[in-house]
């Protein structure tokens, strides 16, 4: 790694986001290990490192942990953490103020560049162009680039193909929603952090009820503790039942089976036909929509979806997902249809 020992740019990092405070589980083990390797060997281990997963699963925590760990090892390293939105805002401001050279010097002299939520650049052609050249220069110099997104590189519609291809040069690692054991470990760590003596039975209840994300899980615990303190109530199951709102309950209460049934009913086909190998348009289109909804609402991986839709190859699932993304942009009526099915599924979940 090339390290600048002079004029290092202070990293705007959250000190509380460290590897020590990141709860490792089956759903995030690969991403966490890759981030630790990058922090130990910047520019050598995996470059670039691309982390993807839904909101609230710990991507930002890992990016900050990399920055903090690098600075702990090499204090004068030039580490820059930035959201893609801030990167775009800085670029616009530099063009307006005729300071594009300063903008480029700032980002292209980083030893470690951490860019969060890269998916927000999908519609920003000019910013993508600038990122492309920034990426190229840093990579050629052996500097580390880490990116996070809510989806795979190839699912980033309206992103330059040459940029997407570079995202895949190093390692692509996903973060899945935590399983029960990981959720329970997260809750125990959060309770300890808040110096609260919470019965294991209560933590278990919360872990079983809230599945969607680490953020929702931690928020549920804080909400329960706050209500108990404000109302001087005992920490028990009845408190959890009354405090945790419906929107925090398990998103995976919507199952792939429910989605297939609802889509089949909407389009006048059978679930068996959706799972079949038929390529008739009247069957293929509902199948694609079912795959898209299953990906969006259950956060299932493409191999999982493949097994759930007649044992197909995961690349077929990726094609179906991208196809529906394109259909929604080209045909607003399809977007309305999909939104309608989502609402109906959410009603079923609440019943």
N, C-alpha and C positions, 0 to 999 in steps of 0.2 A: 504493500500500500504506500502511496505517496502521501506524506504528511507535511502540511504547511505549518511551520512553527512560528510564523510571524503573521500579525494581523488576522488571527483566527476569528471567524464569525461566531459570536455567542449563539449557542443552540437554544431555542425556546422549547425546552423539554419539561415534561411533568416528572419531577423527581420521584414521585410515588409510583410511577410506572416502571417497575424493574422486573427482571426475570425471576427474582426471588419471590415476588408477590403475584406472579402469574401462575394460576392453577393449571397444571398440565393434565390432560386427559386424553382419551382415545380420539376425540374429535379434533384436537389441536396439536397433537404430539409432533407430527411432521413439521408443521409451520414453526412451532416453538424451537425445535432442535435446529432447523435451518437458520432461524434468526440468531440463535446462540453461536452457531458456526460463523455466521457473517460478522458478528460482533468481535469474535476472536481473530478472524482472518479477513478483514475488510478488503474487498477487491479480489480475493482469491478463492474463497469457498464457493459461493454462488453469486454470480453477477451477470445480469440483475437477479434479484429475488423478487418474485411476484406473489403476493399473498391475497387470496380472495375468500370471501365469505359474506354472509348476510350481516345486516346492521347489528351492532351490540354484542359481537362474539369475541372481541379482543384484538382486532387488527391494529387499532390505534395504540393500544397498550404495548403491543410487540414492537411497533416502530419506535416508540419512545424508549422502550427497554434497550433496543439496539443502540440508539444514540447515547443513552446514559452509560451503557457498559463500555462503549468505545471511548467516551470521555474519561471514564474511570481509569482505563488502561493508558490512554495517551491524551493528557489534558489539553494539549495545544492543537489537537486535530480539528480541522474545519468541518463541523457537522451542521447540516442544515435540515431541519424538519419543516415541511410546508404542506398545506392542503393544496389540492389542485386548484381550488377556487382562489386561494391567495396567490398562487403562481400566475393565474390568469389576470388577476387584478393588478399585480405588480407589473406584468407585461404591458397592459393597457396604459397604466400610469407612466411607464417609461417611454412609451411612444408619444403620449400626450406632452410630456415634459422634455422630449428629445433627449432621453437618457438611456437609450437602449443598450449602449455600450456598458454603462454601469450595471444594468440589469444582468447582462450576460457575464460580466466579470464576477458578479455576486454568486450566481448559481453555477457557473462553469469552473469556479475555483474550489468547489466543495471537495473534500476528501470522501465524505459520506453524504449522499443526498437521499432523503427520505420523503417520498411524496405520497400523501394520503388521499384516498378516494379519487383515484385517477379516472373513474368512470364519468365524473362530472365534466370532463373535457370532450365528451363525444360529439358535441355540436360546435365546438370551438376550433375551427380549422386553423386559424392563425396561431393560436396557442399550441396546437399540436405540432405545427411546423417548428416553432421555437423549441419545444420539448424534444423533438426529433434530433435537432442539431446539438442541444445540450447533452442529451443522452449519448450521442455519438462521441462527442469530445471527451466526456467523462470516462466512457468505456475504453476508449483508445488509450487514455492515460492510466488505466488500471484503477480508477476510482470506483467506489461502491455505489450502486443505485438500488434502492428498495422501493417497491411500489405496492400499494394496496388498492383493492377494488371489491365491489360487491358481486363480481362475476368473473368468469374465465376470460382471458384475453380475446379468444375468438368470438365471445359473446358481446364484445364491445362494438356494437353497431355504430356507424358513422365515425369510426376511428380509422385513421390512415392505416392501410394494410402494412406498410413498411414499418410503422410504429408498433403495431400489434406483433409483427414477426420478431421485433427486438425484445418485446416483453417476454418472449418464450426462449430467448437465448440461454438463460441461466436455469433457475428452478422455479417451477410454479407449484405452490403449496396451498391447499385449501384448509379452511377452518369450518367444522361442522358444529351444529348446536350440541351443547354438552349432554352426556348421558346422565342418568340419575346419580351415579357415584360421584361424578365430577361436579354436578350441581350441588350436592350435599357438601363436598369439600369446599366449594366456593363460599357457600353460606357460613360454614364454620369459620373460615378465614375472615370473612366480613364481620361476623359477630365478634371475633377476637380483636379485630382492628378497632371496632367501636367500643371495646371493653365492656361488652354486654354478656351476661351469663344467660344464654338462651338454651332451653332444654333441647336435647337432640331430637326428641319426638316432634317438637314444633318445627325444627329445621327440616326434618324429614317430610312433614306435611307440605311445607312450602316447596321443597324440591320436587315433590310429586305433582304439585299443582301448576308450577310455572316452568315452562319448557323452552320458550321461544328464544331467549338470549340471556347472556350473562348480565347485561344491563337491566333487563326486566327482572331478573332474579334478585340482584342487589337492591333494586328499587322496591321490590315487594318486601324484603326484609326491613329496609329502612322505614317503609310505611307502617309496617306492623309495630315496630319498636316505638315510632313516634306516637301512634294511637294509644299504645299501652301507657306511655309516659303522660300524655296529655289528659287522658281519661282515667288515669290511675287504675288500670285494669290488669288483671293477671294475664300472663302470656299463655294462652291456651288455644285449642282448636277453634272455639267459637269466635275468638278475636280474628283469627286468620280468615274464617269464612265471611265475616262481616267487613273486613278491611280490603282484601285483595279484589280489585274490580275485575269484571268479566274479560276486559281487553288484555289482562295480563295472563289469563289462563292459556293452557297449552295450545299453540297454533297447530300442533300436529293432531289436535282433535279432528281436524279436517284430514281425512285419509285419502290415499290414492284411489281406493275402492269407491269412496263417496264421490270423488271427482269424476271418475269414469261413469258411474251411474247417472249423475246429474247431466253430464255432457251427452250421454247416450239418449237420455230422455228428451233433452232440448233439440237434438238433431234427428230424432226418429230412427236411430239405429240401436243395436244391442251391444252390451258390454263384450259379448263373445266376438262380435264383428270388429270392435275396436282393438281387441287383442289378436285378431286374425292377421294373416299376411296379405289380405286384400288391399289392392292399390286403387280401387274405385274411388273417385273423388268424393262421393257421398259418405264414404267411410274414412278415407285418408284425412280429410280436413278435420272432422271431429276428433280423430285420433291425435292429430297435431295439437289441437287446442287442449285436449286433455293432458298431453305431455307438458305443454307450456304451463297450464294451471298447476299441475302436480309439482313442477319445478319451483314455481313462484310461491305456492302456499304450503308446501311441506318441506322445502329446502332439501329434498332428496338429491343425492348425487346421480349423475347420468348412468353409472352402472346399476344403481338401485332401480332407477326408472326402467332401464332396459329389462331387468328381471321381472318387473311388475307389468310390463306391456308385452306379454307373449314371448319373453326370452330373446328380445332383439339385441343387436349390438349397440353399445353406448353411443357410437358415432351417429346412429340413426336417430337417437333421442336428441342429440345435439342439433342435428339437421332440422328436426321437427320444431325444436325450440326457436331456432333462428328464423325458420320459415314464418312462424306466427308473429315474431317481432317485426318482420318485414311487412306482413299482412296488415298489422295494426297501423303502421305508418302510411301505407298506401290506401287502406280502406277504413275510414272512420267508423263505418257500420260494424265492422268486425270488432273494433275496440269497444263499441257499445255492447255488443253481444257478450264479450268476455267479462266486461264489468258487471253485466247483469248476472252472469253465472257466479261470479265471485260473491255478489250480494246474497244470492240464494244459498250458497254454501255457508256463508257466515251466519245466516239465519238458522240453518240446520245445526250449526255448531252450538248456537245459543240455546237450542231447545233442550 
